Amino acid sequence: MENNFKKLVRTLQSELPFLKEAKDSFYLRARRLLRRPHEADFGVLSLIPASALGHWVDVGANHGQSIESILIFRPDAEIISFEPNPRLAQKLAARYNGRANVQINAKGLGDKAGEFTLFVPSYKGFLYDAVASLDRDAAVSWISERTVLNFNPAKLSIAEMRCEVETLDAQQLAPVFLKLDVQGYEYNVLCGGRETLRRHEPILLIESFRSDPRSVQLTEELGYEEYFYDGSTLRKGPPPSGPNSFLMTPGRAKTLLG
């Protein structure tokens, strides 16, 4: 069930849009000060040894939450981030200007290269760019009675913007860790990164992994197994609670867990 406090916050920011910027700024400063990741599951990054070299790939950068969480545990990590929303990408590029180890790419990843439409939901005039998607159905369905109080479908609209999309394989990266949160487009990203995943076997963090059986089948074909973070280590199986699944090949799991 959707957290009632989160529903209240979304409802308030729809009515009072200035609250969103204030909230984001506060959380950014507080997490940096307290060295606390934006999600507890990112504590798993502390388990990745310094000897595990490679890129830390952030697919669906959003407002930079994952970048900040990675930097807590690995301030020297070479982070390659992808964000198809040009407005958000521009803000991130400005924030991390001067940090040589953080690269912001103003494009999305998918199963084929080209120019695509990014769908951005808006409710009562408030732009929910955090849940924008290349999948229109995913963008439309996120704002509902499940996520905001007193939901009025007549107040929901969808903005469209063109964005550049490439494949993960075309980036020629050597990832050790890859976070994937692209609002229903995860399978497409995985399809476009088959060779990269096969060659480098990065640890994957995927939100709502089992919501798309195609992603489950594809990762199994590539030799990946599902794990969840229990607060101290990774355990095999789907998460008993929470949205995040970790996927590793047996070889990567042996290196990480011994």
Secondary structure as a PSIPRED ss2 file (coil, helix, strand):
# PSIPRED VFORMAT (PSIPRED V4.0)

   1 M C   1.000  0.000  0.000
   2 E C   1.000  0.000  0.000
   3 N C   1.000  0.000  0.000
   4 N H   0.000  1.000  0.000
   5 F H   0.000  1.000  0.000
   6 K H   0.000  1.000  0.000
   7 K H   0.000  1.000  0.000
   8 L H   0.000  1.000  0.000
   9 V H   0.000  1.000  0.000
  10 R H   0.000  1.000  0.000
  11 T H   0.000  1.000  0.000
  12 L H   0.000  1.000  0.000
  13 Q H   0.000  1.000  0.000
  14 S H   0.000  1.000  0.000
  15 E H   0.000  1.000  0.000
  16 L C   1.000  0.000  0.000
  17 P C   1.000  0.000  0.000
  18 F H   0.000  1.000  0.000
  19 L H   0.000  1.000  0.000
  20 K H   0.000  1.000  0.000
  21 E H   0.000  1.000  0.000
  22 A H   0.000  1.000  0.000
  23 K H   0.000  1.000  0.000
  24 D H   0.000  1.000  0.000
  25 S H   0.000  1.000  0.000
  26 F H   0.000  1.000  0.000
  27 Y H   0.000  1.000  0.000
  28 L H   0.000  1.000  0.000
  29 R H   0.000  1.000  0.000
  30 A H   0.000  1.000  0.000
  31 R H   0.000  1.000  0.000
  32 R H   0.000  1.000  0.000
  33 L H   0.000  1.000  0.000
  34 L H   0.000  1.000  0.000
  35 R C   1.000  0.000  0.000
  36 R C   1.000  0.000  0.000
  37 P C   1.000  0.000  0.000
  38 H C   1.000  0.000  0.000
  39 E C   1.000  0.000  0.000
  40 A H   0.000  1.000  0.000
  41 D H   0.000  1.000  0.000
  42 F H   0.000  1.000  0.000
  43 G H   0.000  1.000  0.000
  44 V H   0.000  1.000  0.000
  45 L H   0.000  1.000  0.000
  46 S H   0.000  1.000  0.000
  47 L H   0.000  1.000  0.000
  48 I C   1.000  0.000  0.000
  49 P C   1.000  0.000  0.000
  50 A C   1.000  0.000  0.000
  51 S C   1.000  0.000  0.000
  52 A C   1.000  0.000  0.000
  53 L C   1.000  0.000  0.000
  54 G C   1.000  0.000  0.000
  55 H E   0.000  0.000  1.000
  56 W E   0.000  0.000  1.000
  57 V E   0.000  0.000  1.000
  58 D E   0.000  0.000  1.000
  59 V E   0.000  0.000  1.000
  60 G C   1.000  0.000  0.000
  61 A C   1.000  0.000  0.000
  62 N C   1.000  0.000  0.000
  63 H C   1.000  0.000  0.000
  64 G C   1.000  0.000  0.000
  65 Q H   0.000  1.000  0.000
  66 S H   0.000  1.000  0.000
  67 I H   0.000  1.000  0.000
  68 E H   0.000  1.000  0.000
  69 S H   0.000  1.000  0.000
  70 I H   0.000  1.000  0.000
  71 L H   0.000  1.000  0.000
  72 I H   0.000  1.000  0.000
  73 F H   0.000  1.000  0.000
  74 R C   1.000  0.000  0.000
  75 P C   1.000  0.000  0.000
  76 D C   1.000  0.000  0.000
  77 A C   1.000  0.000  0.000
  78 E C   1.000  0.000  0.000
  79 I E   0.000  0.000  1.000
  80 I E   0.000  0.000  1.000
  81 S E   0.000  0.000  1.000
  82 F E   0.000  0.000  1.000
  83 E C   1.000  0.000  0.000
  84 P C   1.000  0.000  0.000
  85 N C   1.000  0.000  0.000
  86 P H   0.000  1.000  0.000
  87 R H   0.000  1.000  0.000
  88 L H   0.000  1.000  0.000
  89 A H   0.000  1.000  0.000
  90 Q H   0.000  1.000  0.000
  91 K H   0.000  1.000  0.000
  92 L H   0.000  1.000  0.000
  93 A H   0.000  1.000  0.000
  94 A H   0.000  1.000  0.000
  95 R H   0.000  1.000  0.000
  96 Y C   1.000  0.000  0.000
  97 N C   1.000  0.000  0.000
  98 G C   1.000  0.000  0.000
  99 R C   1.000  0.000  0.000
 100 A C   1.000  0.000  0.000
 101 N C   1.000  0.000  0.000
 102 V E   0.000  0.000  1.000
 103 Q E   0.000  0.000  1.000
 104 I E   0.000  0.000  1.000
 105 N E   0.000  0.000  1.000
 106 A C   1.000  0.000  0.000
 107 K C   1.000  0.000  0.000
 108 G E   0.000  0.000  1.000
 109 L E   0.000  0.000  1.000
 110 G C   1.000  0.000  0.000
 111 D C   1.000  0.000  0.000
 112 K C   1.000  0.000  0.000
 113 A C   1.000  0.000  0.000
 114 G E   0.000  0.000  1.000
 115 E E   0.000  0.000  1.000
 116 F E   0.000  0.000  1.000
 117 T E   0.000  0.000  1.000
 118 L E   0.000  0.000  1.000
 119 F E   0.000  0.000  1.000
 120 V E   0.000  0.000  1.000
 121 P E   0.000  0.000  1.000
 122 S E   0.000  0.000  1.000
 123 Y E   0.000  0.000  1.000
 124 K C   1.000  0.000  0.000
 125 G C   1.000  0.000  0.000
 126 F E   0.000  0.000  1.000
 127 L E   0.000  0.000  1.000
 128 Y C   1.000  0.000  0.000
 129 D H   0.000  1.000  0.000
 130 A H   0.000  1.000  0.000
 131 V H   0.000  1.000  0.000
 132 A C   1.000  0.000  0.000
 133 S E   0.000  0.000  1.000
 134 L C   1.000  0.000  0.000
 135 D C   1.000  0.000  0.000
 136 R H   0.000  1.000  0.000
 137 D H   0.000  1.000  0.000
 138 A H   0.000  1.000  0.000
 139 A H   0.000  1.000  0.000
 140 V H   0.000  1.000  0.000
 141 S H   0.000  1.000  0.000
 142 W H   0.000  1.000  0.000
 143 I C   1.000  0.000  0.000
 144 S C   1.000  0.000  0.000
 145 E C   1.000  0.000  0.000
 146 R C   1.000  0.000  0.000
 147 T C   1.000  0.000  0.000
 148 V C   1.000  0.000  0.000
 149 L C   1.000  0.000  0.000
 150 N C   1.000  0.000  0.000
 151 F C   1.000  0.000  0.000
 152 N C   1.000  0.000  0.000
 153 P H   0.000  1.000  0.000
 154 A H   0.000  1.000  0.000
 155 K H   0.000  1.000  0.000
 156 L E   0.000  0.000  1.000
 157 S E   0.000  0.000  1.000
 158 I E   0.000  0.000  1.000
 159 A E   0.000  0.000  1.000
 160 E E   0.000  0.000  1.000
 161 M E   0.000  0.000  1.000
 162 R E   0.000  0.000  1.000
 163 C E   0.000  0.000  1.000
 164 E E   0.000  0.000  1.000
 165 V E   0.000  0.000  1.000
 166 E E   0.000  0.000  1.000
 167 T C   1.000  0.000  0.000
 168 L C   1.000  0.000  0.000
 169 D H   0.000  1.000  0.000
 170 A H   0.000  1.000  0.000
 171 Q H   0.000  1.000  0.000
 172 Q C   1.000  0.000  0.000
 173 L C   1.000  0.000  0.000
 174 A C   1.000  0.000  0.000
 175 P E   0.000  0.000  1.000
 176 V E   0.000  0.000  1.000
 177 F E   0.000  0.000  1.000
 178 L E   0.000  0.000  1.000
 179 K E   0.000  0.000  1.000
 180 L E   0.000  0.000  1.000
 181 D C   1.000  0.000  0.000
 182 V C   1.000  0.000  0.000
 183 Q C   1.000  0.000  0.000
 184 G C   1.000  0.000  0.000
 185 Y C   1.000  0.000  0.000
 186 E H   0.000  1.000  0.000
 187 Y H   0.000  1.000  0.000
 188 N H   0.000  1.000  0.000
 189 V H   0.000  1.000  0.000
 190 L H   0.000  1.000  0.000
 191 C H   0.000  1.000  0.000
 192 G C   1.000  0.000  0.000
 193 G C   1.000  0.000  0.000
 194 R H   0.000  1.000  0.000
 195 E H   0.000  1.000  0.000
 196 T H   0.000  1.000  0.000
 197 L H   0.000  1.000  0.000
 198 R H   0.000  1.000  0.000
 199 R H   0.000  1.000  0.000
 200 H H   0.000  1.000  0.000
 201 E C   1.000  0.000  0.000
 202 P C   1.000  0.000  0.000
 203 I E   0.000  0.000  1.000
 204 L E   0.000  0.000  1.000
 205 L E   0.000  0.000  1.000
 206 I E   0.000  0.000  1.000
 207 E E   0.000  0.000  1.000
 208 S C   1.000  0.000  0.000
 209 F H   0.000  1.000  0.000
 210 R H   0.000  1.000  0.000
 211 S H   0.000  1.000  0.000
 212 D C   1.000  0.000  0.000
 213 P H   0.000  1.000  0.000
 214 R H   0.000  1.000  0.000
 215 S H   0.000  1.000  0.000
 216 V H   0.000  1.000  0.000
 217 Q H   0.000  1.000  0.000
 218 L H   0.000  1.000  0.000
 219 T H   0.000  1.000  0.000
 220 E H   0.000  1.000  0.000
 221 E H   0.000  1.000  0.000
 222 L C   1.000  0.000  0.000
 223 G C   1.000  0.000  0.000
 224 Y C   1.000  0.000  0.000
 225 E E   0.000  0.000  1.000
 226 E E   0.000  0.000  1.000
 227 Y E   0.000  0.000  1.000
 228 F E   0.000  0.000  1.000
 229 Y E   0.000  0.000  1.000
 230 D C   1.000  0.000  0.000
 231 G C   1.000  0.000  0.000
 232 S C   1.000  0.000  0.000
 233 T C   1.000  0.000  0.000
 234 L E   0.000  0.000  1.000
 235 R E   0.000  0.000  1.000
 236 K E   0.000  0.000  1.000
 237 G C   1.000  0.000  0.000
 238 P C   1.000  0.000  0.000
 239 P C   1.000  0.000  0.000
 240 P C   1.000  0.000  0.000
 241 S C   1.000  0.000  0.000
 242 G C   1.000  0.000  0.000
 243 P C   1.000  0.000  0.000
 244 N E   0.000  0.000  1.000
 245 S E   0.000  0.000  1.000
 246 F E   0.000  0.000  1.000
 247 L E   0.000  0.000  1.000
 248 M E   0.000  0.000  1.000
 249 T C   1.000  0.000  0.000
 250 P H   0.000  1.000  0.000
 251 G H   0.000  1.000  0.000
 252 R H   0.000  1.000  0.000
 253 A H   0.000  1.000  0.000
 254 K H   0.000  1.000  0.000
 255 T H   0.000  1.000  0.000
 256 L H   0.000  1.000  0.000
 257 L H   0.000  1.000  0.000
 258 G C   1.000  0.000  0.000
